[in-house]
Amino acid sequence: MEFGTPGELRTWLTGLVLSGSKTATAGLLPLDYHAEDEEVECVGEVLAVVDNAGAKAAEIEITKVELTPFAEVTWEFAQAEGEGFRSTEHWRETHRRYWAGQGSEVDDSTTVVCLWFRVVGRGARVAG
């Protein structure tokens, strides 16, 4: 799993995962799954987290999966992302802007894949 886009964003997000501050992440069903012909993760699945160089920084285990309309993403989830969101509205603004930058317009009914996870192992290298 790669968090964010390569560069400073990925370094920051991977650091949040490694510190334990980030225990959730969001993806768009149409952009991150359908377009890439990927299946949604399932509880118990273990994934490698890779850094900017493509090296394994950690392993995470998926602990909860929810498919939720964009407008219904909860404050509990926004907080679990560990990125300092001030409200669900702030979460929505930030994510709408990020996904627009990835070429995907989001409306209130767009399905968000909300993943919760825990770190179960560390890679040989730290993100960076």
Sequence and secondary structure as in RCSB ss.txt:
>XXXX:A:sequence
MEFGTPGELRTWLTGLVLSGSKTATAGLLPLDYHAEDEEVECVGEVLAVVDNAGAKAAEIEITKVELTPFAEVTW
EFAQAEGEGFRSTEHWRETHRRYWAGQGSEVDDSTTVVCLWFRVVGRGARVAG
>XXXX:A:secstr
   SSTTHHHHHHHHHHHHT   EEEEEIIIIIITTT     TT EEEEE TTS EEEEEEEEEEEEEEGGG  H
HHHHHTTS  SSHHHHHHHHHHHHHHTT    TT EEEEEEEEEEEE SS   
